Amino acid sequence: MTQTQPAYAPEKFQNAEQLWFWFLYSKSVQNDFKNTHHNATRRPCELLDVETLITKLYLCGKLTDEQLAVMKKFGDRRRAPHQYIWAENRAADLWRRAMETIEIAATARGWINK
């Protein structure tokens, strides 16, 4: 007898940015999210999983205070900093390095398609 894939397989993220924006949005509407999750796309991780991952990366020194601040600031704006906007150039570099770190860790956990 062969095993079949579940009818509602979770949809993996395309990259770390998609994961990060999903996390921030879901945290901002967490109470409503719990009540309406049956219509939402299933994901391979929970909000707590992402929060734990970010915390572990920070505590082991792979994410810095500056990177977290940029992630929060631009996450709230629902966009990444743009490298060609002079005022956002440094933030774009911090963002890129943070997303690379998160992508490696999230891919190892099977949350991102690669």
MIDREN-782528 format. One line per 4 residues: number of its first residue (from 1); their letters; for each residue y, x negated, z negated of N, C-alpha, C, O, CB. Coordinates in nm, 2 decimals, always signed. Glycine has a CB too. Example, Ala and Ser with C-alpha at 12.3 -4.5 7.8 and 13.67 -1.06 7.14 Angstrom:
residues 2
1) as) -0.57,-1.32,-0.78,-0.45,-1.23,-0.78,-0.33,-1.32,-0.78,-0.33,-1.42,-0.85,-0.45,-1.13,-0.90 | -0.22,-1.28,-0.71,-0.11,-1.37,-0.71,+0.00,-1.29,-0.79,+0.11,-1.34,-0.80,-0.06,-1.41,-0.57;
//
This chain:
residues 114
1) mtqt) -0.12,-0.08,+0.00,+0.00,+0.00,+0.00,+0.12,-0.09,+0.00,+0.13,-0.18,-0.08,+0.00,+0.10,-0.12 | +0.22,-0.06,+0.09,+0.34,-0.14,+0.10,+0.45,-0.08,+0.02,+0.46,+0.04,+0.00,+0.38,-0.16,+0.24 | +0.53,-0.17,-0.04,+0.65,-0.12,-0.11,+0.76,-0.09,-0.01,+0.78,-0.17,+0.08,+0.69,-0.22,-0.22 | +0.83,+0.02,-0.03,+0.94,+0.05,+0.05,+1.07,+0.02,-0.02,+1.07,+0.03,-0.15,+0.94,+0.20,+0.10;
5) qpay) +1.18,-0.01,+0.05,+1.31,-0.03,-0.01,+1.36,+0.10,-0.06,+1.35,+0.21,+0.00,+1.40,-0.09,+0.09 | +1.43,+0.10,-0.18,+1.48,+0.22,-0.24,+1.58,+0.29,-0.14,+1.65,+0.22,-0.06,+1.55,+0.19,-0.37 | +1.59,+0.42,-0.14,+1.68,+0.49,-0.05,+1.82,+0.46,-0.08,+1.91,+0.47,+0.01,+1.66,+0.64,-0.07 | +1.86,+0.42,-0.20,+1.99,+0.39,-0.24,+2.01,+0.25,-0.28,+2.05,+0.21,-0.39,+2.04,+0.48,-0.35;
9) apek) +1.98,+0.16,-0.18,+1.99,+0.01,-0.21,+2.14,-0.02,-0.23,+2.23,+0.03,-0.16,+1.93,-0.07,-0.10 | +2.17,-0.10,-0.33,+2.31,-0.14,-0.35,+2.37,-0.22,-0.23,+2.30,-0.30,-0.17,+2.33,-0.22,-0.48 | +2.50,-0.20,-0.21,+2.57,-0.27,-0.10,+2.63,-0.39,-0.16,+2.71,-0.39,-0.25,+2.67,-0.18,-0.03 | +2.59,-0.51,-0.10,+2.65,-0.63,-0.15,+2.79,-0.65,-0.10,+2.83,-0.58,+0.00,+2.56,-0.75,-0.10;
13) fqna) +2.86,-0.73,-0.17,+3.00,-0.76,-0.13,+3.00,-0.86,-0.01,+2.91,-0.94,+0.01,+3.08,-0.82,-0.24 | +3.11,-0.86,+0.07,+3.12,-0.95,+0.18,+3.17,-1.09,+0.14,+3.13,-1.19,+0.20,+3.21,-0.89,+0.29 | +3.25,-1.09,+0.03,+3.30,-1.22,-0.02,+3.36,-1.20,-0.16,+3.35,-1.09,-0.21,+3.42,-1.27,+0.08 | +3.41,-1.31,-0.22,+3.46,-1.31,-0.35,+3.58,-1.22,-0.37,+3.60,-1.16,-0.47,+3.48,-1.45,-0.40;
17) eqlw) +3.67,-1.22,-0.26,+3.79,-1.14,-0.27,+3.75,-0.99,-0.28,+3.81,-0.92,-0.36,+3.87,-1.16,-0.15 | +3.65,-0.94,-0.20,+3.61,-0.80,-0.21,+3.56,-0.77,-0.35,+3.59,-0.67,-0.40,+3.51,-0.77,-0.10 | +3.48,-0.86,-0.40,+3.43,-0.85,-0.54,+3.54,-0.84,-0.64,+3.54,-0.75,-0.73,+3.33,-0.96,-0.57 | +3.64,-0.93,-0.63,+3.75,-0.93,-0.73,+3.83,-0.80,-0.72,+3.86,-0.74,-0.82,+3.83,-1.05,-0.70;
21) fwfl) +3.86,-0.76,-0.60,+3.95,-0.64,-0.59,+3.87,-0.51,-0.63,+3.92,-0.42,-0.69,+3.99,-0.62,-0.44 | +3.74,-0.51,-0.60,+3.65,-0.40,-0.65,+3.65,-0.40,-0.81,+3.67,-0.29,-0.87,+3.51,-0.41,-0.60 | +3.64,-0.51,-0.87,+3.64,-0.52,-1.01,+3.77,-0.47,-1.07,+3.77,-0.39,-1.16,+3.61,-0.67,-1.05 | +3.88,-0.52,-1.02,+4.01,-0.48,-1.08,+4.03,-0.33,-1.06,+4.08,-0.26,-1.15,+4.12,-0.56,-1.01;
25) ysks) +4.00,-0.28,-0.94,+4.02,-0.14,-0.92,+3.94,-0.05,-1.01,+3.98,+0.04,-1.07,+4.00,-0.10,-0.77 | +3.81,-0.09,-1.02,+3.72,-0.02,-1.10,+3.75,-0.02,-1.25,+3.74,+0.08,-1.32,+3.58,-0.07,-1.08 | +3.80,-0.14,-1.29,+3.85,-0.15,-1.43,+3.97,-0.05,-1.45,+3.98,+0.00,-1.56,+3.89,-0.29,-1.47 | +4.06,-0.04,-1.36,+4.18,+0.04,-1.37,+4.15,+0.19,-1.38,+4.23,+0.26,-1.44,+4.28,+0.01,-1.26;
29) vqnd) +4.04,+0.23,-1.32,+4.01,+0.37,-1.32,+3.87,+0.39,-1.39,+3.79,+0.48,-1.35,+4.00,+0.42,-1.18 | +3.84,+0.31,-1.49,+3.71,+0.30,-1.55,+3.66,+0.44,-1.60,+3.55,+0.48,-1.58,+3.70,+0.20,-1.66 | +3.75,+0.51,-1.67,+3.71,+0.64,-1.72,+3.68,+0.74,-1.61,+3.57,+0.81,-1.62,+3.82,+0.70,-1.81 | +3.76,+0.75,-1.51,+3.73,+0.84,-1.39,+3.61,+0.79,-1.31,+3.53,+0.87,-1.27,+3.85,+0.85,-1.30;
33) fknt) +3.60,+0.66,-1.30,+3.49,+0.59,-1.23,+3.35,+0.64,-1.29,+3.26,+0.66,-1.21,+3.50,+0.44,-1.23 | +3.34,+0.64,-1.42,+3.22,+0.68,-1.48,+3.18,+0.82,-1.44,+3.06,+0.86,-1.43,+3.22,+0.67,-1.63 | +3.28,+0.91,-1.43,+3.25,+1.05,-1.40,+3.23,+1.08,-1.25,+3.17,+1.18,-1.22,+3.37,+1.13,-1.45 | +3.27,+0.99,-1.16,+3.26,+1.02,-1.02,+3.17,+0.91,-0.95,+3.18,+0.90,-0.83,+3.39,+1.02,-0.96;
37) hhna) +3.10,+0.83,-1.02,+3.02,+0.72,-0.96,+2.91,+0.77,-0.86,+2.87,+0.69,-0.78,+2.96,+0.64,-1.06 | +2.87,+0.90,-0.87,+2.77,+0.94,-0.78,+2.82,+0.95,-0.63,+2.74,+0.94,-0.54,+2.72,+1.08,-0.82 | +2.95,+0.95,-0.61,+3.01,+0.94,-0.48,+3.04,+0.80,-0.43,+3.07,+0.78,-0.32,+3.13,+1.04,-0.47 | +3.04,+0.71,-0.53,+3.09,+0.57,-0.50,+2.97,+0.49,-0.44,+2.86,+0.53,-0.45,+3.14,+0.51,-0.63;
41) trrp) +3.01,+0.39,-0.37,+2.91,+0.29,-0.31,+2.84,+0.22,-0.43,+2.91,+0.17,-0.52,+2.98,+0.19,-0.22 | +2.71,+0.22,-0.43,+2.64,+0.14,-0.53,+2.66,-0.01,-0.50,+2.65,-0.05,-0.39,+2.49,+0.18,-0.54 | +2.68,-0.08,-0.61,+2.69,-0.23,-0.60,+2.58,-0.30,-0.68,+2.52,-0.24,-0.77,+2.83,-0.27,-0.65 | +2.56,-0.43,-0.64,+2.45,-0.50,-0.71,+2.48,-0.55,-0.85,+2.39,-0.61,-0.91,+2.41,-0.61,-0.62;
45) cell) +2.60,-0.52,-0.90,+2.63,-0.56,-1.03,+2.72,-0.45,-1.10,+2.77,-0.36,-1.03,+2.71,-0.69,-1.02 | +2.74,-0.47,-1.23,+2.82,-0.38,-1.30,+2.95,-0.45,-1.34,+2.96,-0.57,-1.32,+2.75,-0.33,-1.43 | +3.05,-0.37,-1.38,+3.18,-0.43,-1.42,+3.16,-0.54,-1.53,+3.22,-0.64,-1.52,+3.27,-0.32,-1.47 | +3.07,-0.51,-1.62,+3.05,-0.61,-1.73,+2.99,-0.74,-1.68,+3.02,-0.84,-1.73,+2.96,-0.55,-1.84;
49) dvet) +2.91,-0.73,-1.57,+2.85,-0.84,-1.51,+2.96,-0.93,-1.45,+2.96,-1.06,-1.47,+2.75,-0.80,-1.40 | +3.05,-0.87,-1.38,+3.16,-0.95,-1.32,+3.25,-1.01,-1.43,+3.29,-1.13,-1.42,+3.25,-0.86,-1.23 | +3.28,-0.93,-1.53,+3.36,-0.98,-1.64,+3.30,-1.10,-1.71,+3.36,-1.20,-1.75,+3.39,-0.87,-1.75 | +3.17,-1.09,-1.73,+3.09,-1.20,-1.79,+3.09,-1.32,-1.71,+3.11,-1.43,-1.76,+2.95,-1.15,-1.82;
53) litk) +3.07,-1.30,-1.58,+3.08,-1.42,-1.48,+3.21,-1.49,-1.49,+3.21,-1.61,-1.50,+3.05,-1.37,-1.34 | +3.32,-1.41,-1.48,+3.45,-1.47,-1.48,+3.47,-1.55,-1.62,+3.53,-1.66,-1.62,+3.56,-1.37,-1.46 | +3.43,-1.49,-1.73,+3.45,-1.55,-1.86,+3.37,-1.68,-1.87,+3.42,-1.78,-1.92,+3.40,-1.45,-1.97 | +3.24,-1.68,-1.82,+3.16,-1.80,-1.82,+3.22,-1.91,-1.73,+3.23,-2.03,-1.77,+3.02,-1.77,-1.77;
57) lylc) +3.27,-1.87,-1.62,+3.34,-1.98,-1.53,+3.46,-2.03,-1.60,+3.49,-2.15,-1.58,+3.37,-1.91,-1.39 | +3.53,-1.95,-1.67,+3.65,-2.00,-1.74,+3.62,-2.09,-1.85,+3.67,-2.20,-1.87,+3.74,-1.88,-1.79 | +3.52,-2.05,-1.93,+3.48,-2.12,-2.05,+3.42,-2.26,-2.02,+3.43,-2.35,-2.10,+3.38,-2.04,-2.14 | +3.35,-2.27,-1.90,+3.30,-2.40,-1.86,+3.39,-2.48,-1.78,+3.36,-2.59,-1.73,+3.17,-2.38,-1.79;
61) gklt) +3.52,-2.43,-1.77,+3.62,-2.51,-1.70,+3.62,-2.50,-1.55,+3.70,-2.58,-1.49,+3.61,-2.65,-1.74 | +3.55,-2.41,-1.49,+3.55,-2.40,-1.35,+3.66,-2.31,-1.30,+3.70,-2.32,-1.18,+3.42,-2.34,-1.30 | +3.72,-2.23,-1.38,+3.84,-2.15,-1.35,+3.95,-2.19,-1.46,+3.92,-2.20,-1.57,+3.81,-2.00,-1.35 | +4.07,-2.21,-1.41,+4.18,-2.25,-1.50,+4.27,-2.13,-1.54,+4.26,-2.02,-1.48,+4.27,-2.36,-1.44;
65) deql) +4.35,-2.15,-1.64,+4.45,-2.04,-1.68,+4.54,-2.01,-1.56,+4.57,-1.89,-1.54,+4.53,-2.09,-1.80 | +4.58,-2.11,-1.49,+4.67,-2.08,-1.37,+4.60,-2.00,-1.27,+4.66,-1.90,-1.21,+4.71,-2.21,-1.31 | +4.47,-2.03,-1.24,+4.40,-1.95,-1.14,+4.38,-1.81,-1.19,+4.39,-1.71,-1.11,+4.26,-2.02,-1.12 | +4.35,-1.79,-1.31,+4.33,-1.65,-1.36,+4.46,-1.57,-1.36,+4.46,-1.45,-1.32,+4.28,-1.65,-1.51;
69) avmk) +4.57,-1.64,-1.38,+4.70,-1.57,-1.38,+4.73,-1.53,-1.23,+4.78,-1.42,-1.21,+4.81,-1.66,-1.43 | +4.70,-1.62,-1.14,+4.72,-1.58,-0.99,+4.63,-1.47,-0.95,+4.67,-1.38,-0.88,+4.70,-1.71,-0.91 | +4.51,-1.48,-1.00,+4.41,-1.37,-0.96,+4.45,-1.24,-1.02,+4.44,-1.13,-0.95,+4.27,-1.41,-1.02 | +4.51,-1.23,-1.14,+4.55,-1.11,-1.20,+4.68,-1.06,-1.12,+4.69,-0.94,-1.09,+4.58,-1.13,-1.35;
73) kfgd) +4.78,-1.15,-1.10,+4.91,-1.11,-1.04,+4.88,-1.05,-0.90,+4.93,-0.95,-0.87,+5.00,-1.23,-1.03 | +4.81,-1.12,-0.82,+4.79,-1.08,-0.68,+4.68,-0.97,-0.68,+4.68,-0.89,-0.58,+4.75,-1.19,-0.59 | +4.59,-0.97,-0.77,+4.49,-0.86,-0.78,+4.56,-0.73,-0.81,+4.53,-0.62,-0.75,+4.39,-0.89,-0.89 | +4.66,-0.73,-0.89,+4.74,-0.61,-0.92,+4.82,-0.56,-0.80,+4.85,-0.44,-0.78,+4.84,-0.63,-1.04;
77) rrra) +4.86,-0.66,-0.72,+4.93,-0.62,-0.59,+4.83,-0.58,-0.48,+4.87,-0.54,-0.38,+5.01,-0.74,-0.55 | +4.71,-0.60,-0.51,+4.60,-0.56,-0.41,+4.60,-0.64,-0.28,+4.58,-0.59,-0.18,+4.60,-0.41,-0.38 | +4.64,-0.77,-0.30,+4.64,-0.86,-0.18,+4.63,-1.00,-0.23,+4.67,-1.03,-0.35,+4.77,-0.83,-0.10 | +4.59,-1.09,-0.14,+4.58,-1.23,-0.17,+4.72,-1.29,-0.14,+4.79,-1.24,-0.06,+4.47,-1.30,-0.09;
81) phqy) +4.75,-1.40,-0.21,+4.87,-1.47,-0.18,+4.86,-1.53,-0.04,+4.75,-1.57,+0.00,+4.91,-1.58,-0.28 | +4.97,-1.54,+0.03,+4.97,-1.59,+0.17,+5.02,-1.73,+0.17,+5.12,-1.77,+0.12,+5.06,-1.50,+0.26 | +4.94,-1.82,+0.24,+4.97,-1.96,+0.24,+5.09,-1.99,+0.32,+5.15,-2.10,+0.30,+4.85,-2.04,+0.29 | +5.13,-1.91,+0.41,+5.24,-1.93,+0.50,+5.38,-1.88,+0.44,+5.48,-1.90,+0.50,+5.22,-1.88,+0.64;
85) iwae) +5.37,-1.81,+0.33,+5.49,-1.77,+0.26,+5.52,-1.88,+0.16,+5.44,-1.91,+0.07,+5.48,-1.63,+0.19 | +5.63,-1.95,+0.18,+5.67,-2.07,+0.10,+5.65,-2.04,-0.05,+5.60,-2.13,-0.12,+5.80,-2.12,+0.13 | +5.70,-1.93,-0.10,+5.70,-1.90,-0.24,+5.56,-1.88,-0.29,+5.54,-1.88,-0.42,+5.79,-1.78,-0.27 | +5.47,-1.85,-0.21,+5.33,-1.82,-0.25,+5.23,-1.93,-0.21,+5.11,-1.92,-0.23,+5.28,-1.69,-0.18;
89) nraa) +5.28,-2.04,-0.16,+5.19,-2.15,-0.11,+5.10,-2.20,-0.22,+4.98,-2.22,-0.20,+5.28,-2.26,-0.05 | +5.16,-2.24,-0.34,+5.08,-2.29,-0.45,+4.98,-2.18,-0.50,+4.87,-2.22,-0.53,+5.17,-2.34,-0.57 | +5.03,-2.06,-0.51,+4.94,-1.95,-0.55,+4.82,-1.94,-0.46,+4.71,-1.91,-0.50,+5.02,-1.82,-0.57 | +4.85,-1.95,-0.33,+4.74,-1.94,-0.23,+4.64,-2.04,-0.24,+4.52,-2.01,-0.23,+4.80,-1.94,-0.09;
93) dlwr) +4.68,-2.16,-0.28,+4.58,-2.27,-0.30,+4.50,-2.25,-0.42,+4.38,-2.26,-0.42,+4.65,-2.41,-0.31 | +4.56,-2.20,-0.53,+4.49,-2.17,-0.66,+4.39,-2.05,-0.63,+4.28,-2.06,-0.68,+4.59,-2.13,-0.77 | +4.44,-1.95,-0.56,+4.36,-1.84,-0.52,+4.23,-1.88,-0.44,+4.12,-1.84,-0.48,+4.44,-1.73,-0.45 | +4.26,-1.96,-0.34,+4.15,-2.00,-0.25,+4.04,-2.08,-0.33,+3.92,-2.05,-0.32,+4.20,-2.09,-0.14;
97) rame) +4.08,-2.17,-0.42,+3.99,-2.25,-0.50,+3.91,-2.16,-0.60,+3.79,-2.18,-0.62,+4.06,-2.36,-0.57 | +3.98,-2.06,-0.66,+3.92,-1.97,-0.75,+3.82,-1.88,-0.68,+3.70,-1.86,-0.73,+4.02,-1.88,-0.82 | +3.85,-1.83,-0.56,+3.76,-1.75,-0.49,+3.64,-1.83,-0.44,+3.53,-1.77,-0.44,+3.83,-1.69,-0.36 | +3.65,-1.96,-0.41,+3.54,-2.04,-0.37,+3.44,-2.05,-0.49,+3.32,-2.05,-0.47,+3.59,-2.18,-0.32;
101) tiei) +3.50,-2.08,-0.61,+3.42,-2.09,-0.73,+3.34,-1.96,-0.76,+3.22,-1.97,-0.79,+3.51,-2.13,-0.85 | +3.41,-1.85,-0.75,+3.35,-1.72,-0.78,+3.24,-1.69,-0.67,+3.14,-1.64,-0.70,+3.45,-1.61,-0.78 | +3.27,-1.72,-0.55,+3.18,-1.69,-0.44,+3.05,-1.77,-0.46,+2.94,-1.71,-0.43,+3.24,-1.73,-0.30 | +3.06,-1.89,-0.50,+2.93,-1.97,-0.52,+2.85,-1.91,-0.63,+2.73,-1.89,-0.62,+2.97,-2.12,-0.56;
105) aata) +2.92,-1.87,-0.74,+2.84,-1.81,-0.85,+2.79,-1.67,-0.82,+2.68,-1.64,-0.86,+2.93,-1.81,-0.98 | +2.87,-1.59,-0.76,+2.83,-1.45,-0.72,+2.72,-1.45,-0.62,+2.63,-1.37,-0.62,+2.95,-1.37,-0.68 | +2.72,-1.55,-0.52,+2.62,-1.56,-0.42,+2.48,-1.60,-0.49,+2.38,-1.55,-0.45,+2.66,-1.66,-0.31 | +2.49,-1.69,-0.58,+2.37,-1.73,-0.65,+2.31,-1.61,-0.73,+2.18,-1.61,-0.75,+2.40,-1.84,-0.75;
109) rgwi) +2.39,-1.52,-0.77,+2.34,-1.40,-0.84,+2.29,-1.29,-0.74,+2.24,-1.18,-0.78,+2.44,-1.35,-0.94 | +2.32,-1.31,-0.61,+2.28,-1.21,-0.51,+2.37,-1.09,-0.50,+2.34,-0.98,-0.45,+2.14,-1.15,-0.55 | +2.50,-1.11,-0.53,+2.60,-1.01,-0.52,+2.67,-1.01,-0.39,+2.73,-0.91,-0.35,+2.70,-1.02,-0.63 | +2.67,-1.12,-0.32,+2.74,-1.14,-0.20,+2.65,-1.17,-0.08,+2.55,-1.25,-0.10,+2.85,-1.26,-0.21;
113) nk) +2.67,-1.11,+0.03,+2.59,-1.13,+0.15,+2.62,-1.27,+0.21,+2.73,-1.31,+0.23,+2.62,-1.03,+0.26 | +2.51,-1.34,+0.23,+2.53,-1.48,+0.29,+2.41,-1.50,+0.38,+2.40,-1.60,+0.44,+2.54,-1.59,+0.19;
//
